Amino acid sequence: MAHSAEAAWERVTGLAREAGASAIRPLMADPSRAARFTRRAGDILVDLSKTSLSDTVLEALLELARAQGVLAARDAMARGEAINATEGRAVLHMALRGPRGAFRTGQEDASAEVHETLEAMRAFCARVHARGRFTDVVNIGIGGSDLGPQMAARALWRHGMPMRAHYLSNVDGHAWEAMRHGLDPARTLVLVASKTFTTAETMANAHLLRDWLRGALGEAEAGAHLVALSTNLKATREFGVPEEQVFGFRDWVGGRFSMWSAIGLSIALACGWDVFAALLAGARRMDEHFLSAPEAENLPLLMALAEVWHVDGLGYGSRAVLPYDERLARFPAHLQQVEMESLGKRVTLGGLPVPRATGPVVFGEPGTNAQHSFMQLLHQGTTPVPADIVLVARPDHGFEENHRELLANGLAQAEALLRGRDATEVRAEMEAKGMAPEAIEALLPHRLFPGDRPSTTLLLPHLDANTLGQLVALYEHKVFCLGALWSVNAFDQWGVELGKQLAGALLPELAPGAKAGAHDPSTTALIAEILRLRGG
């Protein structure tokens, strides 16, 4: 397979080197293009026609997927094989939203444990909501224990839902200082999300909130306000969490894929169990598509192939995510972790240097805010930046004119990236305004847009828990496909660890009267200056 894979890679990169490979506008002369490069899965429509994918390029990319064994790797993941080779673990986030009996790893019925945890979570939510004691839930976590749940709760929460959700991730005390004044300790439930119950930033914040609860309510009462999302029962017990308020998850659930697990408890508490169940059902619907759709119709695979074309074929090293829905404001941040932590790898599964570019930089903001922020670079910058534009056809409010304007802006940005503005068009516009010829020629270069900038449009009929689950799972499976295409392990994150280790060593050196240890000259000088400024 190695030889055929290299041949497939050479075919793709050879097509990218051909003249006009990045041009999109000429392809639009085909009236059937939009239909032929649009796919649906569940409720989601994805339009890839505003990229430079041609029939020839797409077939070469599909052959690459066959040569790399992407769908065979998918099936190995679904069987519970230890595809996370560097940690010897299965990758079974699909089990978190799968039916009973659907997923195993080795001799273990992974689905049985998942449903046992889900039932415990459901019963706990029912008790909390029935008592009516708590109005607010604070989730303390970082990374996957924060970004996914926060994104989903913000997208799905509506007035009248059971509780208000708050998320504390940054160890910076200013985050808690800003949050605490709006909370009543007697009516606040605190979730500490850390699998090992040792994550430094999370535990620092957990001690802050435990002390806050104890100071207001007393030590005995504070325990009833503490919940742990962890597997370290000894540590949670010592911290003061009642055992019946501890919910675990297994090591075959990566943090950035964990909002479907006990890590999503804050979503269920804030929005209600039915909403959380619908989120899981939506993700399961996309799972079923991913596991059964043929290559040419498989939406996660097609999106991954478009990314390979942009990154490895055309050399585009970043991608913008533009959700035209304020409720999805945290969706780009969630994708930053899902994609960049998964695909920011420089060696293959075999430990050899990757011979090509891997994960791009992912960034984004909601439209229309992005249009007044970084979209200038997308339209006229020197290097094209592909964009994912997410549109929601029907809003959950009655301000129809606002929503029409929002949709018009999203469609217009995709169209503008595609078509650009040439000299003839710009000159005619300025002449119509009566500008002098010399002024026109001076300004003309500044007003040209090159066009042929790729974008992918994702259209949802509406945004609810089910469609959000489909959307997030679509990107999760796209990441899996990219890992298989690039032959990297998308499920470890060793690069996160070094900074944590060094921070642990530096911490005592920042105490008053401490002396810097052995560091590079820059770090040593900065420690000394910080101690001076802090009066140490």
C-alpha positions as CSV (number, residue, x, y, z in Angstrom):
1,M,0.0,0.0,0.0
2,A,2.9,2.3,0.7
3,H,3.8,2.5,-3.0
4,S,0.2,3.1,-4.2
5,A,-0.2,5.7,-1.5
6,E,2.9,7.6,-2.7
7,A,1.7,7.4,-6.2
8,A,-1.7,8.7,-5.1
9,W,0.0,11.6,-3.3
10,E,2.1,12.4,-6.4
11,R,-1.0,12.4,-8.5
12,V,-2.7,14.9,-6.2
13,T,0.3,17.2,-5.9
14,G,0.9,17.0,-9.6
15,L,-2.6,18.2,-10.4
16,A,-2.0,21.0,-7.9
17,R,1.1,22.1,-9.9
18,E,-0.8,22.4,-13.1
19,A,-1.6,25.9,-14.4
20,G,-4.9,27.2,-13.1
21,A,-5.2,24.6,-10.4
22,S,-6.4,27.1,-7.8
23,A,-8.9,28.9,-10.2
24,I,-12.5,28.5,-9.2
25,R,-14.4,31.0,-11.4
26,P,-13.9,29.1,-14.7
27,L,-15.4,26.0,-13.1
28,M,-18.6,28.0,-12.4
29,A,-19.3,28.0,-16.1
30,D,-20.8,24.6,-15.6
31,P,-24.4,25.1,-14.6
32,S,-24.5,21.7,-12.9
33,R,-21.5,22.4,-10.7
34,A,-23.4,23.4,-7.5
35,A,-25.5,20.3,-7.7
36,R,-22.6,18.0,-8.4
37,F,-20.4,19.3,-5.6
38,T,-23.1,19.6,-2.9
39,R,-23.7,16.8,-0.5
40,R,-26.2,16.2,2.3
41,A,-25.9,14.1,5.5
42,G,-28.8,14.2,7.9
43,D,-30.0,17.8,8.1
44,I,-26.7,19.4,6.9
45,L,-26.0,20.5,3.4
46,V,-22.4,21.1,2.4
47,D,-21.6,23.0,-0.7
48,L,-18.0,22.4,-1.9
49,S,-18.5,24.0,-5.4
50,K,-16.8,27.3,-4.4
51,T,-13.5,25.5,-4.1
52,S,-11.2,24.5,-7.0
53,L,-12.1,20.9,-6.7
54,S,-12.7,19.5,-10.2
55,D,-14.0,16.0,-11.2
56,T,-10.4,15.0,-11.9
57,V,-9.0,16.4,-8.7
58,L,-11.8,14.8,-6.6
59,E,-11.3,11.4,-8.2
60,A,-7.5,11.7,-7.5
61,L,-8.3,12.6,-3.9
62,L,-10.7,9.7,-3.5
63,E,-8.0,7.4,-4.9
64,L,-5.7,8.8,-2.2
65,A,-8.3,7.9,0.4
66,R,-8.4,4.4,-0.9
67,A,-4.7,4.1,-1.0
68,Q,-4.4,5.4,2.6
69,G,-7.1,3.0,3.8
70,V,-9.2,5.7,5.4
71,L,-12.4,3.7,5.5
72,A,-10.6,0.6,6.7
73,A,-9.1,2.7,9.5
74,R,-12.6,4.0,10.3
75,D,-13.9,0.5,10.7
76,A,-11.0,-0.4,13.0
77,M,-11.9,2.6,15.2
78,A,-15.5,1.4,15.3
79,R,-14.4,-2.1,16.3
80,G,-12.6,-0.7,19.3
81,E,-9.1,-1.4,18.1
82,A,-6.3,0.5,19.8
83,I,-5.8,2.9,16.9
84,N,-4.3,5.5,19.4
85,A,-1.0,3.6,19.0
86,T,1.2,5.9,21.1
87,E,-1.0,5.4,24.2
88,G,-2.3,1.9,23.4
89,R,-5.9,3.0,23.5
90,A,-9.1,2.6,21.6
91,V,-10.9,5.7,20.3
92,L,-14.6,5.3,21.1
93,H,-16.2,8.7,21.4
94,M,-18.9,7.3,19.0
95,A,-19.8,4.9,21.8
96,L,-20.8,7.8,24.0
97,R,-23.8,8.5,21.7
98,G,-24.3,5.0,20.3
99,P,-27.1,2.5,21.1
100,R,-26.7,-0.2,23.6
101,G,-24.4,-3.1,22.5
102,A,-23.0,-1.2,19.5
103,F,-19.4,-0.7,20.6
104,R,-16.8,-2.9,22.3
105,T,-13.1,-2.7,23.0
106,G,-11.4,-6.0,23.6
107,Q,-13.7,-8.0,25.9
108,E,-15.3,-4.9,27.3
109,D,-18.8,-3.8,26.4
110,A,-18.1,-0.1,26.1
111,S,-21.7,0.7,25.3
112,A,-22.9,-0.9,28.6
113,E,-20.7,1.4,30.7
114,V,-21.7,4.4,28.6
115,H,-25.4,3.8,29.2
116,E,-24.9,3.2,32.9
117,T,-23.2,6.6,33.2
118,L,-25.9,8.3,31.1
119,E,-28.6,6.8,33.3
120,A,-26.8,8.1,36.4
121,M,-26.5,11.5,34.9
122,R,-30.1,11.6,33.9
123,A,-31.3,10.6,37.4
124,F,-29.0,13.2,38.9
125,C,-30.4,15.9,36.6
126,A,-33.9,14.9,37.5
127,R,-33.2,15.2,41.2
128,V,-31.5,18.6,40.9
129,H,-34.3,20.0,38.7
130,A,-37.1,18.6,40.8
131,R,-35.7,20.2,44.0
132,G,-35.4,23.6,42.4
133,R,-32.6,24.5,44.8
134,F,-30.0,25.4,42.2
135,T,-30.2,28.2,39.7
136,D,-26.6,28.2,38.4
137,V,-24.0,25.6,37.5
138,V,-20.3,26.4,37.3
139,N,-18.2,24.0,35.3
140,I,-14.5,24.1,36.2
141,G,-12.4,22.5,33.5
142,I,-10.0,23.4,30.7
143,G,-9.5,22.3,27.1
144,G,-11.9,19.6,26.2
145,S,-13.5,19.8,29.7
146,D,-14.5,23.4,28.9
147,L,-14.6,24.2,25.2
148,G,-17.1,21.7,23.9
149,P,-19.6,22.0,26.8
150,Q,-19.3,25.8,26.8
151,M,-19.9,26.0,23.1
152,A,-22.9,23.7,23.2
153,A,-24.5,25.3,26.3
154,R,-24.2,28.7,24.7
155,A,-25.7,27.4,21.5
156,L,-28.6,25.6,23.0
157,W,-29.6,27.5,26.2
158,R,-32.9,29.4,26.0
159,H,-34.6,31.5,28.6
160,G,-36.8,29.3,30.7
161,M,-34.4,26.4,30.7
162,P,-33.6,24.9,34.2
163,M,-30.3,26.5,35.1
164,R,-27.7,29.1,34.0
165,A,-24.3,27.7,33.0
166,H,-21.0,29.3,33.7
167,Y,-17.6,28.1,32.6
168,L,-14.3,28.7,34.5
169,S,-11.2,27.5,32.7
170,N,-8.5,30.1,33.0
171,V,-6.3,29.8,36.1
172,D,-6.2,33.7,36.1
173,G,-8.0,34.7,39.3
174,H,-9.6,37.6,37.3
175,A,-11.9,35.1,35.6
176,W,-13.3,34.0,39.0
177,E,-13.4,37.6,40.3
178,A,-15.5,38.6,37.3
179,M,-17.9,35.7,37.7
180,R,-18.5,35.3,41.4
181,H,-20.4,38.5,42.1
182,G,-23.3,37.3,40.0
183,L,-23.6,34.0,41.9
184,D,-25.4,33.0,45.1
185,P,-23.4,30.2,46.8
186,A,-26.6,28.7,48.3
187,R,-28.0,28.3,44.7
188,T,-24.8,27.3,42.8
189,L,-23.8,23.8,41.9
190,V,-20.0,23.4,41.1
191,L,-18.8,20.8,38.6
192,V,-15.0,19.9,38.7
193,A,-14.1,18.3,35.4
194,S,-10.8,16.5,35.5
195,K,-10.4,12.8,34.7
196,T,-7.4,12.4,37.0
197,F,-8.5,15.2,39.4
198,T,-4.9,16.6,39.1
199,T,-5.1,19.1,36.3
200,A,-3.2,22.0,37.8
201,E,-5.4,24.9,36.4
202,T,-8.6,23.1,37.1
203,M,-7.7,22.2,40.7
204,A,-6.5,25.7,41.5
205,N,-9.9,27.0,40.5
206,A,-11.6,24.1,42.2
207,H,-10.0,25.1,45.5
208,L,-11.1,28.7,45.0
209,L,-14.7,27.7,44.6
210,R,-14.7,25.1,47.4
211,D,-13.3,27.7,49.8
212,W,-16.0,30.1,48.6
213,L,-18.8,27.6,49.2
214,R,-17.4,26.6,52.6
215,G,-17.0,30.2,53.7
216,A,-20.6,30.9,52.9
217,L,-22.3,27.6,53.7
218,G,-19.9,25.7,56.0
219,E,-17.9,22.6,55.2
220,A,-20.7,20.1,55.8
221,E,-23.2,21.9,53.5
222,A,-20.6,22.7,50.8
223,G,-20.2,19.1,49.8
224,A,-23.8,18.9,48.5
225,H,-22.8,21.7,46.0
226,L,-19.8,19.8,44.6
227,V,-19.9,17.4,41.7
228,A,-16.8,15.7,40.1
229,L,-16.4,14.5,36.5
230,S,-13.5,12.2,37.2
231,T,-12.4,8.7,37.6
232,N,-10.1,9.3,40.6
233,L,-12.5,8.4,43.4
234,K,-9.9,8.7,46.1
235,A,-9.0,12.3,45.2
236,T,-12.7,13.3,44.8
237,R,-13.5,11.9,48.2
238,E,-10.6,13.7,49.8
239,F,-11.7,16.9,48.1
240,G,-15.2,16.6,49.7
241,V,-17.3,15.4,46.8
242,P,-20.1,12.9,47.8
243,E,-19.5,9.6,45.9
244,E,-22.9,9.6,44.4
245,Q,-22.0,13.0,42.8
246,V,-19.0,11.6,40.9
247,F,-19.4,10.7,37.2
248,G,-16.6,9.1,35.3
249,F,-15.5,8.4,31.7
250,R,-12.9,6.1,30.2
251,D,-9.5,6.7,28.7
252,W,-10.8,5.8,25.3
253,V,-12.5,9.2,25.3
254,G,-10.2,12.0,24.3
255,G,-10.8,15.3,26.1
256,R,-11.6,17.2,22.9
257,F,-14.2,14.5,22.0
258,S,-15.7,14.2,25.5
259,M,-18.6,16.6,25.6
260,W,-20.9,13.6,24.9
261,S,-19.8,12.0,28.1
262,A,-20.1,13.0,31.8
263,I,-18.1,16.1,30.7
264,G,-21.4,17.3,29.1
265,L,-23.3,17.2,32.5
266,S,-23.3,21.0,32.6
267,I,-25.2,21.0,29.3
268,A,-27.8,18.6,30.6
269,L,-28.2,20.6,33.9
270,A,-28.5,23.9,32.2
271,C,-30.6,23.0,29.2
272,G,-32.5,19.9,30.4
273,W,-31.9,16.2,29.8
274,D,-34.1,16.0,26.7
275,V,-31.9,18.6,25.1
276,F,-28.7,16.7,25.9
277,A,-30.3,13.5,24.7
278,A,-31.2,15.2,21.4
279,L,-27.5,16.4,21.1
280,L,-26.4,12.8,21.4
281,A,-29.0,11.6,18.9
282,G,-27.8,14.2,16.4
283,A,-24.2,13.1,16.7
284,R,-25.3,9.5,16.4
285,R,-27.1,10.4,13.1
286,M,-23.8,11.7,11.7
287,D,-22.0,8.6,13.0
288,E,-24.3,6.4,11.1
289,H,-23.7,8.4,7.9
290,F,-19.9,8.3,8.4
291,L,-20.0,4.5,9.1
292,S,-22.1,3.6,6.1
293,A,-21.9,6.2,3.3
294,P,-19.7,5.3,0.3
295,E,-16.5,7.3,-0.3
296,A,-18.0,9.6,-2.9
297,E,-20.9,10.5,-0.7
298,N,-19.2,10.4,2.7
299,L,-19.4,14.0,3.9
300,P,-16.6,13.9,6.6
301,L,-14.3,12.3,4.1
302,L,-15.1,14.8,1.3
303,M,-14.5,17.7,3.7
304,A,-11.2,16.1,4.7
305,L,-10.2,15.7,1.1
306,A,-11.0,19.3,0.3
307,E,-8.7,20.3,3.2
308,V,-5.9,18.0,1.9
309,W,-6.2,19.7,-1.5
310,H,-6.0,23.2,0.1
311,V,-3.2,22.3,2.6
312,D,-1.0,19.9,0.7
313,G,-1.9,20.7,-2.9
314,L,-2.2,24.5,-2.9
315,G,-0.2,25.4,0.2
316,Y,-2.9,27.1,2.2
317,G,-1.8,26.8,5.8
318,S,-4.8,28.2,7.6
319,R,-8.7,28.1,7.6
320,A,-11.3,30.4,8.9
321,V,-14.5,29.2,10.5
322,L,-17.4,31.7,10.2
323,P,-20.6,30.8,11.8
324,Y,-23.4,33.2,10.8
325,D,-25.2,32.6,14.1
326,E,-24.4,34.3,17.3
327,R,-25.3,31.1,19.2
328,L,-22.3,29.4,17.6
329,A,-19.9,32.1,18.8
330,R,-17.7,29.5,20.6
331,F,-17.8,27.0,17.7
332,P,-14.5,28.2,16.2
333,A,-12.8,27.9,19.6
334,H,-14.0,24.4,20.0
335,L,-12.8,23.5,16.5
336,Q,-9.4,25.0,17.2
337,Q,-8.9,22.3,19.9
338,V,-10.6,19.5,18.0
339,E,-8.5,20.1,14.9
340,M,-5.2,21.7,16.0
341,E,-4.6,19.5,19.0
342,S,-5.4,16.5,16.9
343,L,-3.6,17.3,13.7
344,G,-0.7,19.5,14.9
345,K,1.7,16.6,14.4
346,R,5.1,16.3,12.7
347,V,5.7,12.6,12.7
348,T,3.8,9.7,11.3
349,L,2.3,6.8,13.2
350,G,5.6,5.0,12.6
351,G,7.6,7.8,14.1
352,L,9.1,9.2,10.9
353,P,8.9,12.9,9.9
354,V,5.7,13.6,8.0
355,P,6.8,14.5,4.4
356,R,4.1,17.1,3.9
357,A,2.1,19.7,5.7
358,T,-0.5,18.6,8.3
359,G,-3.0,20.5,10.3
360,P,-3.7,24.1,9.3
361,V,-4.2,27.0,11.7
362,V,-7.9,27.3,12.5
363,F,-9.4,30.6,13.6
364,G,-12.7,32.3,13.4
365,E,-15.4,34.6,14.7
366,P,-19.2,34.8,14.1
367,G,-20.4,36.7,11.1
368,T,-21.0,39.6,10.7
369,N,-18.3,40.5,13.3
370,A,-15.6,38.8,11.3
371,Q,-16.3,41.0,8.3
372,H,-15.1,44.0,10.4
373,S,-12.2,42.1,11.8
374,F,-10.0,39.8,9.7
375,M,-12.0,39.3,6.5
376,Q,-9.9,42.0,4.8
377,L,-7.0,39.5,4.8
378,L,-9.2,36.8,3.3
379,H,-10.3,39.1,0.4
380,Q,-7.1,40.9,-0.4
381,G,-4.3,39.2,1.5
382,T,-1.3,37.6,-0.3
383,T,-2.2,34.0,0.6
384,P,-5.7,32.6,0.2
385,V,-7.4,31.4,3.4
386,P,-10.2,28.8,2.8
387,A,-13.3,29.6,4.8
388,D,-16.1,27.5,6.3
389,I,-19.2,29.5,6.3
390,V,-22.0,28.1,8.5
391,L,-25.5,29.4,7.8
392,V,-28.8,28.6,9.7
393,A,-31.9,29.1,7.5
394,R,-34.4,29.6,10.2
395,P,-33.8,31.6,13.5
396,D,-35.4,31.1,16.9
397,H,-36.4,34.7,17.2
398,G,-39.0,36.9,15.4
399,F,-36.6,39.5,14.0
400,E,-36.9,38.4,10.4
401,E,-35.2,41.4,8.9
402,N,-32.1,40.9,11.0
403,H,-31.9,37.3,10.0
404,R,-32.3,38.0,6.3
405,E,-29.5,40.6,6.6
406,L,-27.4,38.0,8.4
407,L,-27.9,35.4,5.7
408,A,-27.3,37.9,2.9
409,N,-24.0,38.8,4.5
410,G,-22.9,35.2,4.7
411,L,-23.9,34.4,1.1
412,A,-22.2,37.7,0.0
413,Q,-18.9,36.9,1.6
414,A,-18.7,33.5,-0.1
415,E,-19.7,35.1,-3.4
416,A,-17.2,37.9,-3.0
417,L,-14.3,35.5,-2.1
418,L,-15.2,33.6,-5.3
419,R,-15.7,36.3,-7.9
420,G,-13.4,39.2,-6.6
421,R,-13.5,42.5,-8.5
422,D,-11.5,43.1,-11.7
423,A,-10.1,46.4,-13.1
424,T,-12.9,46.9,-15.6
425,E,-15.6,46.6,-12.9
426,V,-13.8,48.9,-10.4
427,R,-12.9,51.5,-13.1
428,A,-16.6,51.7,-14.3
429,E,-17.8,52.1,-10.7
430,M,-15.4,55.0,-10.0
431,E,-16.2,56.6,-13.4
432,A,-19.9,56.5,-12.6
433,K,-19.2,58.4,-9.4
434,G,-17.5,61.1,-11.5
435,M,-14.0,60.6,-10.2
436,A,-11.1,62.2,-12.2
437,P,-9.1,59.8,-14.4
438,E,-5.9,60.3,-12.5
439,A,-7.6,59.6,-9.2
440,I,-9.1,56.4,-10.7
441,E,-5.7,55.1,-11.8
442,A,-4.1,55.9,-8.5
443,L,-6.8,54.1,-6.5
444,L,-7.5,51.3,-8.9
445,P,-4.9,48.8,-7.5
446,H,-6.2,49.2,-4.0
447,R,-9.7,48.3,-4.9
448,L,-9.0,45.1,-6.8
449,F,-10.0,41.8,-5.3
450,P,-8.2,38.7,-6.8
451,G,-11.2,36.4,-6.3
452,D,-10.7,32.6,-6.6
453,R,-10.6,32.4,-2.8
454,P,-12.2,29.1,-1.7
455,S,-15.0,28.7,0.7
456,T,-17.2,25.8,1.9
457,T,-20.8,26.6,2.9
458,L,-22.6,24.5,5.5
459,L,-26.3,25.1,5.7
460,L,-28.5,23.9,8.6
461,P,-32.3,24.3,8.4
462,H,-32.3,25.5,12.1
463,L,-30.1,25.3,15.1
464,D,-31.2,22.9,17.8
465,A,-29.6,20.1,19.8
466,N,-30.0,17.6,17.1
467,T,-28.5,19.7,14.3
468,L,-25.7,20.9,16.6
469,G,-24.8,17.3,17.4
470,Q,-24.7,16.5,13.7
471,L,-22.5,19.5,13.0
472,V,-19.9,18.8,15.7
473,A,-19.7,15.1,14.9
474,L,-19.2,16.0,11.2
475,Y,-16.0,17.9,12.1
476,E,-14.9,15.1,14.5
477,H,-15.1,12.6,11.7
478,K,-13.4,15.0,9.3
479,V,-10.4,15.1,11.8
480,F,-10.3,11.3,11.9
481,C,-10.1,11.2,8.1
482,L,-7.3,13.8,8.0
483,G,-5.3,11.8,10.5
484,A,-5.6,8.7,8.4
485,L,-4.8,10.6,5.2
486,W,-1.7,12.1,6.8
487,S,-0.8,8.9,8.6
488,V,-0.6,10.8,12.0
489,N,-2.1,9.9,15.4
490,A,-5.0,12.3,15.8
491,F,-5.7,11.1,19.3
492,D,-2.7,11.9,21.4
493,Q,-1.4,15.4,22.5
494,W,2.1,15.1,23.8
495,G,2.8,18.7,22.8
496,V,0.5,19.9,25.6
497,E,2.6,18.3,28.3
498,L,6.0,20.0,28.1
499,G,4.7,23.4,29.1
500,K,2.7,21.9,32.0
501,Q,5.9,20.2,33.3
502,L,8.0,23.4,33.1
503,A,5.2,25.4,34.8
504,G,5.3,23.0,37.7
505,A,9.0,23.6,38.1
506,L,8.7,27.4,37.7
507,L,5.9,27.8,40.3
508,P,8.0,27.7,43.5
509,E,10.6,30.0,41.9
510,L,8.0,32.8,41.7
511,A,7.4,32.8,45.5
512,P,8.8,35.7,47.5
513,G,12.5,35.3,48.3
514,A,12.9,32.4,45.8
515,K,15.8,32.2,43.4
516,A,15.5,31.2,39.7
517,G,16.7,27.7,38.8
518,A,18.6,26.7,35.7
519,H,16.9,28.3,32.7
520,D,17.8,30.1,29.5
521,P,19.0,33.6,30.1
522,S,15.7,35.2,29.0
523,T,13.6,33.2,31.4
524,T,16.0,33.8,34.3
525,A,15.9,37.6,33.7
526,L,12.1,37.6,33.4
527,I,11.8,35.7,36.7
528,A,14.0,38.3,38.4
529,E,12.0,41.2,37.0
530,I,8.7,39.7,38.0
531,L,9.9,39.2,41.5
532,R,11.1,42.7,41.6
533,L,7.8,44.1,40.4
534,R,5.9,42.0,42.9
535,G,8.1,43.2,45.8
536,G,9.9,39.9,46.2
